[in-house]
Amino acid sequence: MQSYLGTIIAAVAAAAGALLVVGVTHRIFRRLGQRSLLLTGLAQHAHRAFQVAATILAVQFAVRFTTRNLEETGWLEALLHILVLGVIAATAWLVAALLVVLEDTALARFQAEVADNRHRRIRTQVVLLRRLTIAVVVFLALGVMLMTFPAVRGVGAGVLTSAGLVGVVAALAAQSLLGNVFAGLQLAFSDAVRLGDVVVVDGEWGRIEELTLSYVVLRIWDDRRLILPTSYFTSQPFQNWTRSEAAVLGTAEFDVDWSISVQAMREELRRLAEGNELWDGRVCALQVTDATGGMIKVRALVSAANAGNLWDLRCLVREHLVAWVWKQRPTAMPRMRAEVGDTGGGQPWQWDAPRRPSPAGRLADGAGSDDARIFGGSEDGAARSEAFVGPDEPADSRR
């Protein structure tokens, strides 16, 4: 009885000593942490895990030391086994806490909230590695705890012999899950997509908000969340607007009448861009991209520092140029023309079916000049005609 009392006193004293040491260490880390981000993280996040691990380890040493000469009974063996399990669990907790502190310290150096951030790759890898390392630590801790049971160690040989068959069955059963896990690791190290990237997936435009080993959360521009498996980004095409930088280009297209003054419209676009803070000063251009069907298509091309500014700038360009055409160039608004004449065709603007001229006449009035012919009429045209002749088609078959 006296021996048991000494064991209890020794365990309590060991626990108190461990708590005292941990408390002093915590105060030192807090004092030094004012100049070190790593020490601040250790004082905040690893303190509780360190306290529990040190206390259980000290109690275990005290119990083992005071009972080394006693005969091992059932309750003593069970107590020591429980303490061993507690040391393993507390150590795993402490290791996980230390890894989290190290990862948080690394993340603090690579912020992803800014518009143009080239550190998203490292941030994404650190976040995914945090999840993976914690899972590995927990898995290893559970394995070590199970191996402390003699019955489990006895079954170990049989488990190892059937590991091949079990592995095949598990791989088939968890094919989808394992595919997403490997896809998540591939995304972490391939730099295809990162936290904070602006992407377009299935017509939805948004920003990568969360990236795990199994799924990706896309925050859409209207605050909806689109959740996709990580395997989607390794098997399906998608647009990444911020892979190298956040600055992007955008267009606004208009259908206007042929009477529009393109240069005046171009100058108005330049005046609008230079007086707006959304424009980043890189690109501002206006081009005629099509001129068929009775109207011309005008495309305004502008640039912005990020996708959000570009969207607002494109909407502003449309609104401003539509109002400008309506107020300053009303005759250039889109319209359809129809001409009606008599059957005689006597009006000067009416179409008159031409008579088929003779070859000599075509050459005489200039209709057969080189400017009106692509295949023939010149040495270059003759060479082009020969290049487009089929193997059994004579060069004069098209004439």
Secondary structure, 3 states (H helix, E strand, C coil): CHHHHHHHHHHHHHHHHHHHHHHHHHHHHHHHCCCCHHHHHHHHHCHHHHHHHHHHHHHHHHHHHHCCCCCCCHHHHHHHHHHHHHHHHHHHHHHHHHHHHHHHHHHHCCCCCCCCCCCHHHHHHHHHHHHHHHHHHHHHHHHHHHHCCHHHHHHHHHHHHCHHHHHHHHHHHCHHHHHHHHHHHHHHHHCCCCCCCEEEECCEEEEEEEECCCEEEEEECCCCEEEEECCHHHHCCCEECCCCCCCEEEEEEEEECCCCCHHHHHHHHHHHHHCCCCEEEEEEEEEEEECCCCCEEEEEEEEECCHHHHHHHHHHHHHHHHHHHHHHCHHHCCCCCCCCCCCCCCCCCCCCCCCCCCHHHHHHHCCCCHHHCCCCCCHHHHHHHHHCCCCCCCCCCCC
